[in-house]
Amino acid sequence: MTTPPPSLPDTPCYLNGEFTPLKDAKISVMDRGFIFGDGVYEVVPAYGGRLFRFEQHMARLERSLAELRIPNPMTRAEWQAVAQKLVAAHAQSTGAPAESGDQIVYIQLSRGVAMRDHPMLPGLTPTVFAMANAMKLPSAQQREAGVACVTANDFRWEKAHIKSTSLLGAVFARQISVDAGAVETVMFRGEHLSEASSSNVWIVKDGKVMGPPKDNLVLEGIRFGLIEEICRAAGIPFELRRITRAEVLAADEILLSSATKEVLPVTQLDGQPVGHGLEKGRPGPIYAKLYAQYQRATQA
């Protein structure tokens, strides 16, 4: 006996110029996003109804579209108007004012609809989709105790800097941690740190925050710039460079960052506690400083 598919909510979404209930939104089976994963996406947080670092998210969306040679069908002002309307409409659908909760706006564009053929066909009209959902942040217990992660080899393609909808590699990577009962999979290309399945990864050593360089092997999270800004303001040394597996294993602190994780401490890696001395297996002091300043930034 087959299980019926879960019913979708009637919360509003945006599809090709129209606002419609999510359960009623439809695209062609010949959409290249469906056939090839030929598209890009963005995830923009909204705190209390205010879009967070919207310009940086739009800049990354524009970079991804340019890499895939997909024309951007909307201006930043038009994207912002759509996003704000979705935030307000989603809040209204829950019966709460937008300023009382935190949301995530998901934006996706595909190349458009055409008969199946691999080349990047010119002249297609992009399929544009967006929706808003409640933001699911880490629990207080996760922040207090930190989270467990596992490691794996990074088996994905070498254009990780594109925020592509082709996410099967990330799905496989995340399932490794799910199977291990962990929160994330920290990946290495050879002996060098890349990123996690849906997060950037940072290490702290002797008070310095370090992350991988911004190149084609990692997706530059919006928090790259934010964490650098916070470190500069707080007088915390910051560096982007190749980080070896040995350095990760010897780190004083390991951190994850993403739109929904914000900044999150890793206190166990492959079953072993992270850190040294009194801070071993516990969230560290640099995490505490970064998280506090992150929260201030979201309220600015």
N, C-alpha and C positions, 0 to 999 in steps of 0.2 A: 504494500500500500504506500503510495507516494505521499509525502508531506506537502500540503499546499504552501505556496510561497507566502512569506509574511506580507501582510497588508501595509501599504505605505500611508503615511499621514497625509492629511489634507492641508498641511502648512504650505504657505505660498513659496513658489520658486519663480525664476526668470528663465525663459527659453525663447531665444530668437525674437526678442523684442516684445514679448508678452509676459505678463505675470499670470500664473495659473497655479492651481493646487498641485502639489508634488505628485499626488497619486494619479493625476490626469496627464502629466507631461509625457510626450512621446517623441522619439526621433526615428529616422529611417534605419532599417537594418543595413543599408548600404552606406551609412555614415562611416567615414574612415577612422573615427575614434573607436567605433565598435569593431570594425573589421581588422584594423592594424594597431590600435592604440596610438593613432597618429594625431596627437594633441598635447596640450599643456594644461597645467592647472596652477592655482594659487589658493592659499588658505590665509585669510586675513582675520586676526582677532578683533573683537570689539568689546571694550570694557565699559560697562555702564552706558552702552549705546554709542560710544565713541570709537571710531576705527583707529587701530593702533599701528603706527608706522606705515600708513597707507601708501605714501609716496615710494617708500623702499620696496613694498610688495609690488607696486605697479612697475617699478624699474626692472625688477626681476622677471615679471611677466613679459615685459617688452623684450628682454634679452632672450628668453626662451622662445618666444614667437619668432624673433629674428633668426635664431638658429634653425628653426624648422621651416623658415620661409613662409610662414602663415601671416597674412596681413592682420593687423590689429583693427577690428571694425569699430572701436569706440575710443574716444578720448579719455584721459584720466578723469576729467570732470564728469563724463557720462558714466564711467565705471563707478565713481564715488556715489553718484546719485542712485544708481541701481543698488549698490551695497547698502546705503543708508535706508533705502526703502525696504529692503529685505529684512534688515535688522528691526525696523519699526513694525513691519508686518508680522514677523515671527513672534515678537514680544506680544503684539496684540492677540495673536492666535492662542497664546498661553494665558491671556488675561492679566498680564503683568506689564507695567511700564518698561520701556526699553532701558531706562537708566537704572533699573533695579537688578539687572543680571548681566552676565557676560556671555557673548556669543562668538561663533566662528562663521565667517562668510566663505563659502567654497565657490570658486570660480573655475570654469573649465571651457576651453575652446578646442574644437577639432578642426581639421582642414576642411571638412564639409562632406557632401554626399556625391558619390560617383561610382561607376562600375568598378569592380575590384581590379586594381592594377597598381603595382608597387611604386612607380615613379611619383615624385611630388608634383601632382597635376596642378598647373596654374589656373587662375581664374575662378576657382571654386569660392562659394560663399561659406565662410566659417560657421560652424554650429556653435552657438554661445549659450552656456547654461550657468546658472548661479543659484545658490540656496543658502539659507542661514539655519544654524542649529545652535542649541545650547552648548557652551564650552564645558568640556569635562576636564577639570584640572586635577592634578595629583591630590591624594587625600592628605589630611593632616598627619596621619600615621606614616605615610611614605616620606613626607618631608622631615619628620622627626627621626625616623630610623634609617632613611635612605632605601635604595632599591637594589635588587640583585640583577646582574646582567651575565651573559655568557659571551664567549668570543667565537668567531668563525672567519674563514677566509672570504674575502670579498670577491664573489664570482660574477658580479654584474658587469655591464658593458663599461666602456671608457668615456662615456659622455654623461657622467653622473651630474654634471653642472646644469643640465637641462631638467627643468621640473616637468618631466614628461608623464603622461597618463599611462605609459607602458611600465607598469609597476610590478610585473611578475617576479622580478629579482627581489624587490623589497618584500613581497608577500612570502617568498621562500625564506628570506633572511629572518623576518619576524616570526615565522612559524618555528624556527630553530629555538628561539627563546620561549615561545609558548609551550613547546614540548618539554622544555627544561623547567617550566614554572618560573621563568624570569620575566623581567619587564622589557628588556631590549637585548639586541644582538650587536655587540661591538665588533666591527669588521676590520680586517687588515688585508692590504694588498702586498703580498710577500711578507716582509717584516716591518711594514710601515702602517700606522693607523690611517684609516680613511674616515669612516663615519658609522653610525648605526643604521638600522633598517629604516627608521623614520625620524632620526634625531642626529644632530651634530654631537661630537664627543670632544671633551676638553680634559686636560690633565693639569694638576697643580703640583709644582715641585719647588720647595724652598720659597714659597710665597709668590711664585710666578705662574700666571695662567698661560697655557700653551695650547694651540690647536693646529690642525693641518693647514697647509697653504690653500689659498683660494685658486684652484685650478680645475681641470676637467674631471678630476677623480673624486670630487666631492660636490654636493649641492651646497652652495653658499647660503646657509640659513640667514634670515633677517637678523637673528641674534648675533651673528658674527660682528656686525657693526655695533649693535647695542652693547654687547659685552665689552668690546674694545672701548667704547665711550665710558662705560661704568668704571672700568679698570683705570682709565686715564684720570677720571675725576677723583677716584679714591686713592690714587697713587700706587696702584697694584701693577707690577710689571706684567707686560702682555707681549706675546710673540706668536707668530704663525710660521711654522717650519715643518719639515718632515719629522715625525715622532716615531721612534722604534717601538716594537712590541715590548722590549725589555724596559723602556722608559714608562710605558703604560703600567706594566706589572709592578714597577718600583715607585709609582706615583704616591704622593701624599694624599691627593684627592683626585677623584674622577667625577666628571659632571656630564650630564646630558642637557641639551637645549633644543627646544622646538616651540612652535606656536602654542601648543596645548600643555607641554611639560614646563614651559617657561625655562627655569633652571632647576635641575633636579640632581641630588647627590647619588652616586653609585657607591654603595658600601660593601658589596660583595661582587667579585668577578670570578666566574668559573668556580664558585664554591669557596673562594678564599677571601678573607676580609681585606678591604682596601685601606692603605695607610700604615701609620707607624705609631708606636707609643700609646699615649692616652687617647689619641684620636683614631686608633685602629678600629675599623669596622663601624665608624660613626661619621655622620656629616661633619665636615671640617669648617674651620673659621673663614676660609675664602668663600666657600659656598654661602655661608650665612651673610657675608657682606654683599655678595652679588645678588642674592635673592632679595635682600632688603632694599637695595637700590633699584632692582627690577620693579618691585612693587611701587616704589615712588614714581618710576617712569610711567607706569600704566595709569597713574592718577593725575599726571601733569596735564 
